[in-house]
Each structure stands twice: as structure tokens, then as C-alpha cells.
Amino acid sequence: MTAWPATLRARTRITPANHGEGMFAHRAALRTTGPRRGGPWQRGIALSDNTFAEQHIVVTGGGTGIGRATALAFAEQGAASVMITGRRGGPLDEVAALHPSIVPVLADVATEAGIDTITAEVRARAGRVDVLVHNAGVFARTPLDELDPAEVRKQFGVNVFGPILLTAALLPQLTAPGGNIVIVSSISARLAAPAQSVYAASKAAVDSLIRSWAIELGPKGIRVNGVAPGNVRTPILGAGGIPAHEIEQWQTNYANVVPTGRVGEVDDVVPWITRLAEPASAWVSGEIIVVDGGRLAA
């Protein structure tokens, strides 16, 4: 029988009733009870975990979806400050109102002005970054016979150039040794689909950055990892102009294909982001954790 560590049992919601049956009982429970919603970082319940005490975090795209939940998770786990960035002030302010450690910064990571704003805020506040999470991302369909060059530049600007330029700008402030970079990629980097070549290419570039930076920054004591989600309920598809009924159909099709029988929730992804940044993961670098309900295996 597998001996599950206490921290893992807590995160995967293993109960005394199913612990003896191990991993397979847990998977069965997920399929029969449906997705777990409203994790502690969403409900505002304080956690006793102080894993990130005295650490300063930056999360791009922190106003909605995975970025929002990630920022709250770091804050609830004791971070001294969690700077969240985004292009819309309203969502950023709403997240900041949920925890005193969260600091909203209005900035577009696809622009030099946005990079300069974030860098200046870091220098003026903590003066250092212990964990940098590149979560900001955009998606839109890009069929080749209707290709809009502006859309190509937009997706690569946010998804690729943003992480490159912000990492370079913040490198002097990244704690070394001991700093961490976590980038949110996508299984689209490995899974081809029509009219999504530009987005897929941008995420394939992100995967290359993760592996390359792990080697380049390793001697400085900085770890670099990534998380590649599958179809997760976030605003990214709607923001990319996909109609609600199409999103619903995509999610239904996805749930019918994956072994776990459902689409993902932000709660499925966030624990892997925070776990990769923990001191306990000190020997993990250059890895891309796929969190897709089994889609790539299907």
C-alpha cells in the first residue's frame, strides 16, 4: 500500500475512508463526485501553511482564472507580498481586496512600458523577487486562410515576448540562489488542432524557454519549471472571442475523451504551480508538469 505524505493527502482530499485503497480509489471518487470547487484560495479561508513566509512573489495575469487563484494561494501560504499584474484594473483590485498581501499593478507584459512599470514597482517595494510566475496569456483562433498578422503579434507578444522581457528585466532582482520561475504553458504545445497553430507555437516556444532557462540559470541557483494545463474553466477562451456555446461544446468533447471524465478547474492546476516553487522541490528544474485529466494519454 502506498504511504501518502500528510501534505499530499491534504491537497488531494484523501479521506480515511479511501486512504487504504490508495490512488485508484481517489481517482474513482473524482469521477463520481465531479470537480472539486472553491478551494481555500477561492473561498478566502486562511491556511496554516507558511511555506512562502517572507517571500515576495510576482504573478502576471493575476486578475482572473489560474493567475487569480495562484496569487491567493501564495498569499494564504504566508507570502510577504504577491504582486499581480494585468491590463484591467477592476479585476486586479477585486483580487487585492481579498488579501492584504496582494498588490495590484496595472501593466501590460507585452509592452516595454509595462515591463518597466513592473520592474520599477518591484524595486520600490521589496527590492527582490523570490518567485516569478508567468501566467498571462491570450488565445484566439488563427486559421491560415484568414490570418490577421496583428493577432499573431498579439499572441506572441503576451505569451512569449512577455515572459522573455520580464524575466530579463527582473533577473537582477531574482533571489539567487533560491529563486524560482514557473511558467504556465499548455498541452497545446504538444497537441495539434486546426486554427490554433499560432497559440500552439507560442506555447511550444514557452516550453523551450523553460528547458533552456533551467540550464542557463541553474548555476545561479534559480530553478525554472512549467505547468501545462489542458482544458480548464477560465475566461481565456471567451476573451479570445469564442462564443459561449462553442466553449461549452469544446468542454463537453474534452470531458468525453479524457480518462477522468471532466474538464479542469483552476483548483486542479494551482497546487502544482505552488508546489514547484516550494523549497521542498529544490531538486526539480526544467520540468513541465502536464495537468490535463489524461488528455495526452487518451
N, C-alpha and C positions, 0 to 999 in steps of 0.2 A: 504493500500500500504506500502511495506517495505521501511523504510528510510535508504538508504545506506550511510555509513560514507564516507567522501571525500576520505580518503586513500584507502578504498576498491574499490570505483568507479574507481580510477586511476589505480589500479593494475589489475582490471578485465576488463578494457577498456569499461566501460559502458558509452554510449553516451547520450546526451539529448534526442535523438530520441527513445532510448529504455529504458531509466530510468523509465518512467512511467509504463512500463509493467513489471518491476522487473526482478526477477531471471530467469523466464521462457523465456522471450524474449532474455536474454543474452545467454542462452543455445542454443536457436534456431539459434541465429546469429553465434555461434561457428560451428554449424553443417552445415550451408550454406556457410560460408566463408572459412572454413578449419582452420588449425592450425595457431596460431599467431607465427610468426618467427621474429628473430632478435630483441630481447628485448634490452633495453638500455644498459645492461651489456655486450651484444654481440656486439652492434654497436659502443660502446665507447662513447655514449652520456652522458655527465655529468648530474647527478641528483642533485636536490637542497636539497634532503633529507640528513640530517646529523644525522640520527638515531644512528649510531655507532661511532660518533665523539669521539676521544681519546681512542677508544677501540682497543685491539690487538687480532687478530683472527688467528687461525691455521686451515687450510683446508687440509686434507690428500687427495691424489689422485687429486690434483688441476690442472693437466696439460691438461685434456680433459673432455668432457662431462659435467655432472652435477657439478663436482668439479670446473672446469674452470669457468663456468657461476656463480657459487656461490661465488667464490673468487672475481670476477669482480663486482658482486652485492654489496658485503660488501665494497669493495674499493670505489665504486661510491656513497655509502651511508655514506661516511665520516670516515671509519675506519682509525686509525692512521697507522696500518700495517696489512697486510694479508700475513701470511707465508703459502706458498703452498708447499706440498711435493709430491714426486713421484720417480719412478725408472728410468725415462728417462729425461735427462737434456734438450733436444731440446724443447719438448712441454712446460716444465716449463718456460724456457727462453722466449718463444714466448708469454706466458700469462703475464709474468712480464713486458715485453716491452709495454704492453697496458695500464699500470697504475703505477705511481711512488710508490704507497703504497704497491705494491705486491712484496714479497721477495721469490725467489725460493730456495728450499733446496732439494738437491738430497739425498733421503733416502728411504729405503725400510722398511715399518712399520712392516713387517713380521719378521724382524731380530732384535736382540738385538743391533747390531751396528747401525741400522737405528734409533731405539728408542733413543739411546744415542746421535746421531747426532742432532736429532730434539730438544731434551731436552737441549743440550748444546747451540744450536742456540737461543732458547727462553731465556735462562739465559743471554746470551751475548748481546742480543738486548733489548727487552722491559723488560725482567725480570718477566713478568706476562702474563697470557692468560685470556682474558675475554670471548671468545667464542671458543670452540673446536668442529670442525665439522669432524666427522669420515665419510669420503666419499669413501676412497679407497676400491675397491672391485674387485674380479675376478670371472669369471664364466667359466665353461666347463661342457660338458655332462659327466656323470659318470654312465653308465649302469653297473649293478652289475656283469653281466657275462663277462665284460671286464674291471673290476675295476683296476685302477692304484693307489696304495697306495700313491705315490708321489703327485698325483693330489688331493687326499683327504687332505693331509697335506698342500698343497699349498692353497687350498680354505679356510680351517680353519685358516691357518696362517695369511692370509691377512684379511679375513672377520671377524674373531672372536678374535684371539690372538692379532692382531694388535691393535684394539680398547682397549682391556683389558690392555695390557702392556703400551701403550702410555698414557692412562688415569691415570694409577697408577704412571707413571713416572712424569707426568705433574701436578699431584694433588697439590703438594706444590706451584705451580705457578698459579693455577686456582684461580681467584678472588673469595674471599669468605668473606662476602656474595656477591651475584650478578653475579657469573659465570654461564655459560651455556654450556651444551654439547648437540649437535644434531647429531644423528647417522642416516645415510641413510640405511634403511633396504630394504625390497622388499615384494610385495604381495606373492612372492614365499613361504614365511614363512607360509602362510595360504592356498595356492593353490597348490595341488599336481599335478605333471606332471612326466611322465616316463623319466628316465635317468637324472633326475635333483635332486635326493634325497640329495646329498651332499650339493649342493648350498642351497636348501631349508632348510636343517638342520642348515646350518651356519647362515642363516638369522633368523630362529626361535630362535637360541641362541642369536642373536643380540637383538631381541625383549625382551627376558628375561633380558638381560643386562640393557636395557632402564628402564624397570619397577623396577628392583632391585636397580639400582643406584639412581633412583629418590627417593627411600625410604632411602637408605644409606647416600646419600649426601645432602638430603633435610635439615637436621639440620645444615649443614654448610652454607646454603643459596645458594647452587648450584642446578640449575634445569637441568633435563635430559629429552629430548624428542627425537622422531624419526619421519622420513618421510618414508613411504613405497610406492614407485612408482610401477606402472605397467610397461607395455612395452613402453619404452621411446627410442627415437632415440639417442643412444650413441655408442661409439666404443666397449663397453664391450663384445658384442656377437662376433664380428669379432675377437677381441683379444683372445677370447676363442676358436677359431678355427672353428666357424660356417661359412659355405660358404655363400657368399652374396645372392645367390638365395634362400637359406633356410631362411635367415633373412627376406628377402622380403616376403616370403610366411607366416612366423610367423606373421609379422606385418599386412598382409592382413587379415589373420584369426582373429587376435585380433580385428582389426577395425570392422570386420563383427559381432563380438559378443557384444562389449561394447555399451551402450546406446548413447554415444557421437559420435560414428561412426568413430573414428580415433585412431591412436597410439599417445603416448605423445611426447612432445618436452621438452627440458630442461627448457624452459620458463614456463611450467606448474608446475614444481617442485620447482624451486629455490625460488619463493616468500614465499613458506611455510617454507623453511629452515630459511630464514632470519626473517620471522615473529615470529617463535618460539624463536629466540634469542633476539628479541626486548624487551626493558623494559616494553612495553605495554602488554606483555604476562607473566608478573610476577607471575600470579596465575595458570600457566599451567605447569605441570610437570608430567612425567610418561605417557605421551600421545604418540600415534603413529598415525600420520595423513596419511590416505590412499589417494594417488593421482593416480588413475588408470582408470579414464574415466568411472567408474561404473562397472569395471570387476567383483569385488566380489559380486556385487548386481545382476549381469546378470544371 
